[in-house]
Amino acid sequence: MAVRRIARESQQTEYKSSWQDEYLEWICGYANSRGGKLYVGVNDDGYVVGLADTRFLLDELPNKAASLMGVMLQHHILNATL
């Protein structure tokens, strides 16, 4: 399956190929600065590698951010296959 490249990482854009709870620190940093985007399921080169269970992540991540940090997240599923 072909995938597309998203964009380059920057101070406001970070890629993670899978979710780890330690990435909540990135979200906290974004919340305390100008904001940013954390793409989960994208490798360091900007290519989509996908996730096994996106629904779980979309349900669980906003709850963790709200309960641990008081942060409300905007989250979306990006369909990046060609």
N, C-alpha and C positions, 0 to 999 in steps of 0.2 A: 504494500500500500504506500503510495507516495504521500509525503507530508510537505507542508510549506514552512518556510522560515518566517518567524514572526518579526523580530527586530533585534537590535543589539541591547545588551544590558546597560543600565546607567544607574545614576543615584536614585532615580524614581522607578526603575524597572529591574526586577530580579526574577530569574528563572530557577525552578526547582523541579527535578524530574519526578519526584514523589513527595508526599506530604510527611513531615515530621513535626511533632508538637513544638520543637525548639524554634520553628519558623514563626511562631507567635511573636518572638522578639523582633522580627522584621516588621510585622504588622504594627507592633507598639512603636517602633521607630518611625514608621510612616505616619502614624497617628500624631506623633509629637513633632512633626516637621511639615513639609509641604505636601505630604501625601505620597502615594506611589502605587505601583501595580506589582503584585506577586503572582506570577504565572506558575501554576502547579501542573506538571505533565509536560514541561518543556525543558529540554536539556540546556547545558551552558552555551551551546552554539546557536540556540534559538530555534531548534527544530522540535516539533511536537512529537513526543514519545507516547502520550496518552496516559490514562489512568484506568485501573481496574474497576474502581467503584466510585464514580463521580457523584452519584446520588448521596452516598454516605458522607462524602466530604462536604457537599453543599448543605446538608442538614446539620452536620456536626460542627463545622468550622465557625459559622456565625454564633452558635451557642457558646462555644469555648471563648471566643473573643469577647462576647458580651459579659459572660459570667466572670472571667478572669481579669479583664481589663476595662470593662465598661465601654467597649468600642462596638459600634454598629457597622457592619461590613456591607459593601455592595459587592455582589459576586455574580458571576455569569459563567455559563458553559460556552467555550469557544470551540466551534467545530472547524478545525483547521485542515481536514483532509482535502485533497484535491479530487 
